């Protein structure tokens, strides 16, 4: 039996009389990593080198048994450690010790606007991965929310590259502090799911660098990510898992990335391109790399026997192979061969506490007319909607989990209000399937009644309720918030609009809790007094939502994306660029990003479009007053900084948090620039009556745009404005300043 633990290998060598000073360099911790890599590389045969750059099972690569280099195990996903599957199938392995804590989806994490929670998230996830024997977590995802129809937006961190960058760095650092590699995904331009294997993105260099790459760059250059995953789609007619511009030029040369490029599962398409265009490790999805449907055929991957044959024929030397193996060995020394890795924990109290804290800070209070929330003095509460009783940790694609527990919203409210009469009405029927890849929840939500009958029941029960709390939105089924497909419509599914319209006619105290990873159309928004964005928030969902609805926790989340009134308010849709145009041979679909850098609030600002809820928006149960902001100077020098100080006071009656946001406006530029761009933010916690001076600092980089002619970032001297407020549409201070020559 192969000994996976390197500490056991060392013990065995010592028992054989082989001491530290006699160890081969590749096992000697006193040597530098580069020395160890070169020694191990020199000892490896061609077959062993080929073996470590491709999979041996669904989620592992073989290591080098002869040299005591252990297997390398990857796993989904960004929200929790995915249950183990069979060696060569997607079905569950049937283990009883692979349940996990489900942390909130990354949209919720981004909505917290709290980088400290990102660090906590990464550390907690890393500890769970350690316990499960994993070496790499396939996440986090940092692709930009370009359209609210994108099925995988719930796995990403919103529409703004600066917010994404500030949230991804501590996540990566926290995860890797536990000796578990992050694998940042999906690099790059993976902004919709439909036809994801065939979409060829056409985008300007400026939009690429200003909007779609900053999150990845921050994860690599600041977070020090050890791995990155290529995307399924194409850029400049090359698949992104072996794309010369993205992987060789930008990632490995410009950003000096010393880690491993991993293919998305089945994302490799050509041996020669894979060899020369930057791919380091190939993983697959029910494919042998050459044809579909072959089992246990990992040696037939593009980066396996086919690559070896080209070397033997003299088409390639081992130069490219050795570079890949060096990177893979470096990854091993950082993870599976790191004897200083801490001990992991699974489903610990601290992990549930972390999941709860992240969920509570990410929940967004979108609307609260007449102070309807928090719930108070209620004798009877009616809970309506399938999403109050449906588990959301199962499904959605590769991020589907097998959890130890998931507190449902209805159960959370019943536990929080034990003395209140809480009734339930189904209201609508969506997707009653609660299983994925063999994971079942053991709880049926089957329903045989029709929509008219369900609405009548809900309306009748709502007539004498003190509060009607509707849990609606989307779910993690196909064509909703789910990998593999995009949504077919912006409107809510399953007749929810008719349900809400019927309820507000008989009760004026309706609260709508939207469970989703995306914005949705809300034609009834003006009629519903309170709206909460509840996200997919994992194991502690019910408790987190109940704590916010009850007022035990004052909401402090802020939207990480723009909430459009209708789909035509989104640039990608009004310009008819999504989902692209099929080529004549139907093999490729060209999707041109005609809106360019104007994504999200950059587009609505430019077009003067009134949103339903703006980027950065989020209410509280208390009130905050921002005083007049002041700057440390009226001019900024090159390579200098400028600090703005704004007094913030909690003027309400309960403790709470506010996020102060600083946007920059370029008064006059040689190119068209957005009206404003987020460049700094800080979340501050205040007791009633407490005041704090909040400092926000920007530098020359904050004023720069990507100049396509020079292919470099450029800050033009001249006049700028700092716009400070609590959302992109709630600006309380404007301060002019200059960038000096």
Number of C-alpha atoms within 10 A of each C-alpha: 3 11 14 18 16 17 14 11 17 17 12 13 15 13 10 9 9 14 12 15 9 11 14 13 19 24 23 15 15 11 12 11 18 14 14 20 22 16 15 20 19 10 13 15 11 15 12 18 23 21 23 25 26 25 25 22 21 23 22 20 22 18 25 19 13 11 14 18 24 21 21 25 21 22 26 23 23 29 27 30 31 25 25 22 19 14 15 17 15 15 15 16 14 13 11 7 11 19 21 24 29 33 30 30 27 30 25 33 32 28 29 29 28 22 21 14 23 26 21 21 28 26 25 29 32 33 25 25 29 21 15 22 17 24 26 29 27 26 27 26 25 32 31 28 28 29 26 30 27 27 29 29 32 26 28 28 30 29 27 28 26 19 23 25 22 23 28 31 25 23 30 31 24 26 28 25 17 24 27 31 29 30 29 28 25 27 27 25 26 27 25 27 23 18 17 18 20 19 28 26 22 19 19 16 16 19 20 18 21 21 22 26 21 22 28 27 20 22 29 24 14 16 21 18 26 26 27 28 26 30 27 28 28 26 23 15 15 18 25 32 35 30 24 21 17 23 24 19 15 15 23 17 13 11 15 13 22 19 24 26 28 29 27 23 20 19 23 28 18 17 21 16 18 23 18 16 22 27 27 28 26 26 28 22 18 20 19 21 27 16 10 11 12 14 12 16 17 26 17 18 25 25 30 23 17 17 21 20 12 14 15 12 10 10 10 17 12 14 8 14 21 17 14 24 25 21 22 27 28 20 23 20 21 20 23 26 25 16 14 11 16 14 10 17 18 23 18 15 11 12 23 19 13 22 28 24 19 30 31 29 25 33 29 28 26 21 24 18 12 9 11 16 23 20 18 12 8 14 13 17 23 21 26 30 26 24 26 24 20 23 26 26 31 26 24 24 19 18 24 26 29 26 22 14 18 22 18 23 24 25 16 19 24 18 14 16 16 9 11 15 13 18 17 21 21 22 29 25 21 20 16 13 16 21 16 21 17 13 18 13 18 7 10 12 15 12 12 7 11 11 18 13 12 20 23 16 15 25 23 13 20 30 17 14 23 19 24 27 25 27 24 27 27 28 27 25 23 17 21 27 28 27 25 20 21 24 23 12 14 20 19 18 19 17 16 22 17 15 23 26 15 16 26 20 13 16 17 18 21 25 25 24 27 23 21 26 32 28 28 22 18 20 15 12 16 11 14 21 19 23 21 24 27 25 30 29 32 29 26 27 29 24 24 29 29 25 20 24 23 16 17 13 20 23 29 28 32 28 28 27 28 30 25 25 20 16 20 13 19 25 24 26 17 12 14 16 16 19 19 19 16 15 10 8 7 9 10 19 22 21 22 21 23 17 22 19 22 23 25 28 28 24 21 21 18 13 12 10 14 14 18 18 19 23 24 24 25 25 20 25 22 20 17 21 14 22 14 14 21 16 18 12 12 12 18 20 14 14 8 12 16 18 15 19 18 20 15 22 22 23 18 17 12 18 19 21 22 26 23 23 21 26 22 23 19 22 14 13 14 7 9 10 17 18 17 20 22 22 22 19 23 15 16 18 16 19 16 16 13 14 18 15 15 19 17 19 16 19 17 18 15 17 19 15 20 18 17 14 8 8 11 12 15 15 18 16 18 15 16 19 17 24 23 28 22 22 22 22 16 14 17 15 17 18 16 15 17 17 20 12 10
